Amino acid sequence: MSRETKILVTEEGVFDLASYRWDDRLFSDLLTRENPIDTDQAMLISKSLRDEIRRMELQTIPVPLLEKIIENKLLEYGLAKPSPVKLEKSIFVKKQELELSDNARTVLKRRYLRKDEGGRIIETPEEMFRRVSRHISLAEKNFGADDRFLNEMDERFYALMTDFRFLPNSPTLMNAGRRLGQLAACFVLPVDDSMDGIFDALKNAALIHKSGGGTGFSFSRLRPKNSKVGTTGGVASGPVSFMKIFNTATEQVKQGGTRRGANMAILRVDHPDIQEFITCKKTNRELNNFNISVGVTDLFMQAVRAGKSYDLIDPRTREKVGELDASEVYHSLVFHAWENGDPGVVFLDKVNKDNPTPALGEIESTNPCGEQPLLPMEACNLGSVNLAKFVTSSPNGPAVDWAGLKETVWLSVRFLDNVIERSLYPLPEIEAMAKGNRKIGLGVMGFADLLYHLRIPYNSDRAIETAEEVMSFIQKEAHEASKSLAEERGTFPNFDRSIFRKREGSRFRNATTTTIAPTGTLSIIAGCSSGIEPLFALSFVRRVMDNDELLEVNPIFEQVARERGFYSRELMDAVARDGSIRDLPGIPEDVRKVFVTAHDIVPEWHVRMQAAFQKYTDNAVSKTVNLPRDASVEDVRKVYALAYELGCKGVTIYRDGSKENQVLSYDHKTEEAAGGISDVRDRPETLEGFTTKLLTGMGNLYVTVTEMDGKPFEVFATIGKSGKSTMAKTEAIGRLVSLALRSGVNVAKIVEQLKGICGEHPVFQKDGLILSIPDAISKVLEKRYLKDGKDRIKKHENSLLGETCPECGQKISFEEGCMTCHFCGYTKCG
């Protein structure tokens, strides 16, 4: 019996659990008032009771039965004679359902809400946020808070999240209050130049990925390729070879958890193997679980400008072992970024200039998206304020709600500091570093929405000024909040080894407080634009079950369109086709200027916006500079040069069409390359499908096709009583077809390849001639999915989207230094 149909019958009334819930705090107060147990024990009983109700097959549950269960639980805590507990009407609270889009609910169900052993969802979004708020508020006990204050913080944290003013990073939403308990998003691990060091890092990375985190590595300490290995007399294979081992291990581990682990690999530009590193992702067939970035130094950039060579340094001896022409290396770096988006660059000297604890070591790497530089064995937990929630009216029109923003920043800083206390860590060394420096990263999302509200074009000086004004305010208030926490709780333990030790007025609780992190799935849940990125499209079509198409329009644009009198379904369809309104007739010029999207914006504005936020951010900024397909290598060079000049800590570019597996649909009137190859999609535990029996010349063939979202996902083919060789070949055909389908190959292409293959014994049956086993499989697929030679699965073309999403098959965008699907919430970065 499902949770929604369960009814509690009490002396005071009937409570339908689809509409009512008991309030944990009130329930806890009732238990502790009548029995000598603490609040934590009462909360555990509350959760246990919910689980018991969920497992019950009864539809109507008498309250005395629950009271007996409570009594038994109290006995388990050692109470010889527990006082009887009567469940009062006052503890039942009317459920208030959150306002969530269909897309947000889909993302929550797929990635965040608790499931039982059978994969059934056993938690509502409201219960998820309550689970998180309660778990994080319990940190207040570590600092002497009483139950009254703890409950107050529980309510404030719950409201903070359910008002969508702030959301913490995904691991906190997934794991808070659950057995795994790992709440941090990102980690950096050292890779030392020994077999023990390398494989310790690999083992530690596997533990982190299993717990839901992403990892960054610098491979710069490893000796270069062909160096002598003293212990064996052999030669070293170099950093790139070990990166491939790490990549393979990640591929296996990621299949286990709720959240895929992602990696960042950085190699210093003065490492002797830098040229191999720059080209290691050239084919897009290897290292698919890594983002890669070159660690660029000021000395290198100076050599590029001067047209000189620069030194290559052996990381073991720190001695010069060669030199390269800086301009040639820089051109190679820029060319390969232009060609397929990799590598990015990290400006190491700029990063270390802002290192708050240089006495503890040099920063060598970042997290997978580049926005969080970290010391080896360091972790950081992140969260984002939704700027779209802080718009108010003023005599001069819409304005930023500075008072509301300040309140939210202070509460969010406290939340993130509590996360450090409540997180379980995969390694004791990481826990020591995380609690020693207490780094947090408060960032933003919904910036493009804020600009829309304020009627400011993203590609304008006013937008840059707004970015600096907003982020400087958040930075200032985050620092003040951290100082206030330091007075209450003490400075971070490594404070005396930090740059703040001798600075007046710099007694902080946290070594860093601000980071602009990717918010792909968080922004879907909050219903706002991603991070500081411009919107990827104003209107798009989302395919749902049975291939129905739903038109989704940015609500701010839709409101303006209706107010200004130019709204029509036909126009919204046209916007969805083109993605942009730049060239659409019938829309006022001032509206077209304000409602720009990612590819209306020339690269310079992307870089200037990143620099504006970086100016007032402790850590770094995750952003993608989008370039049109016809952008030149020189355009990429200009982006890198401008990012360096304006003080960015790194830069990532994406040129449309530069991934070889991208679906090319730049213009709905031009060609589309059907069946681009994407990552192999993971198989869900349960799929529905159908089985067809056909007569072939080799016997009866049984073809089973499983489906996901109305599309073929796998093919299983078995042939009866025809010999082991034929059975093996039939199974092999099914496996290869399945691999192709799971990799995004169009079903029409598969049918085209299989159809018409002749075998030794063609036979007639009611639907015509069956030439062979592969021909029979093609007929099953053709009959089900193709009509008149055309794909029955509808496509929607939109030039602003890139590769095909490996999970939902729709097109994916590149933003915030990451691949993100706005349709299902898939992200390459975890």
Secondary structure, DSSP 8 states (H G I E B T S, - for coil): --GGG-EEEETTEEEETTTEEE-HHHHHHHHHHHSS--HHHHHHHHHHHHHHHHH---SEEEHHHHHHHHHHHHHHTT-SS-------GGGEEE-------HHHHHHHHHHTS-B-TTS-B---HHHHHHHHHHHHHGGGGGGT--HHHHHHHHHHHHHHHHTTSEEE-HHHHHHTTSSS-----EEEE---SSHHHHHHHHHHHHHHHHTT-EEEEE-TTS--TT-B-TTTS-B---HHHHHHHHHHHHHHHTTTSSS---EEEEEETTSTTHHHHHTTTTTSSS-TTEEEEEEE-HHHHHHHHHT-EEEEE-TTT--EEEEEEHHHHHHHHHHHHHHHS--EEEEHHHHHHT-S-GGG----EE-TTSS-EE-TTEEEEEEEEEGGG-EEEETTEEEE-HHHHHHHHHHHHHHHHHHHHH---SSHHHHHHHHHH--EEEEEE-HHHHHHHHT--SSSHHHHHHHHHHHHHHHHHHHHHHHHHHHHH---TTGGGSTTTTSTT---SSS--B-B---HHHHHHHTS--TT---S-SEEEEE-GGG-EEEEE-HHHHHHHHHHT---HHHHHHHHHHS--TT-TTS-HHHHHHS--GGGS-HHHHHHHHHHHHTT-SS-B--EEEE-TT--HHHHHHHHHHHHHTT-SEEEEEETT-STT----SSTTS---SS---------S--EEEEEEEEETTEEEEEEEEEETTEEEEEEEEESSS-HHHHHHHHHHHHHHHHHHHTT--HHHHHHHHTT---S--EEETTEEE-SHHHHHHHHHHHHHEETTEESS-----TT--SB-TTT-SB-EEETTEEE-TTT--BTT-
